[in-house]
């Protein structure tokens, strides 16, 4: 095996040198962060040292080197196979280690920003991309950037990443507003907030249909909000009830549909919902997720609803967590934008029309308002 040692300012730069010399077949044998001694222990500079290598290509045998009936012993073949297997496993292990340790290879002045993004739960992939982008700019301009400049550069990167997704509340172009989601995420309260704004700010004539017949308290809660808004509520126990409720509200501007909060990790409840609601109507459907939930659990719910025409996410309980990153992770993974995020229980105050700038402020500035 041919081996070589590399020293660079960042892991990204070191890996570029490795690939240039050895290509994609390179094996990282070791990596470490080293610091120069500096003057009297001061002004130390951090850099990355990597030892990499690759198998040398086999030379083509000449006629003289080939002996008749020459055979390689089983032990030699076996040793060669084991060596290749060990090298492959080592390469995979080191690649995984690099993914988790690579943030330490970026300049010291970047570490507070990267730590903040990690704390907020932004995906490792996006943090690495942001770090690489800013590190490259630091090297290009040959100067340090202030924390404010770093945050703005991170925002610029994320603006490009999410510029193609839709943001903002209901369009008022669709009559039926369908709000979906698991139990405990605050769907009914969220519907009340959106509906109250439609009445108070946009002077719309609205009605409600609830399919949440599993909890009497949920129906009564919606009736309380509806009475305050002087709007009717229809309860749909089955698809026929749903059709009748739709017919009763032909003259309304907007009809808000409150679906049952169930454990939608079970496909049975998803199928029940699909049979109950007519999704072919002039409808906007939103999926409500509590940002206090585990990201894997939220991802499971999204997967269950991929067959539905989900237009945007609504994220609730933003005021109850510091982990804002999963909102971006889910938007990135599923290509779905965000309509609203809520930050309290007050109706209709504690709801925000989502826009990319306000969400970036949540992530990078900790502000709850853009």
Secondary structure, 3 states (H helix, E strand, C coil): CEEEEEEECCHHHHHHHHHHHHHHHCEEEEEEEEECCCECCECCCEEEEEEEEECCCCCCCCHHHCCCCCCCCHHHHHHHHHHHHHHHHHHHHHHHHHHHHHHHHCCHHHHHHHHHHHHCCCCHHHHHHHHHHHHHHHHHHCCCCCHHHHHHHHHHHHHHHHCCCCECCCCCCCCEEEEEEECCCCHHHHHHHHHHHHHHCCCCCEEEEECCCCCHHHHHHHHHHHHHCCCCEEECCCHHHHHHHHHHCCCCCEEEEECCCECCCCHHHHHHHHHHCCCCCCEEEEEEEECCCCHHHHHHHHHHCCCCCEEEEEEECHHHCCCCHHHHHHHHHHCCEEEEEECCCCCCCCEEECCHHHHHHHHHCCCCCC
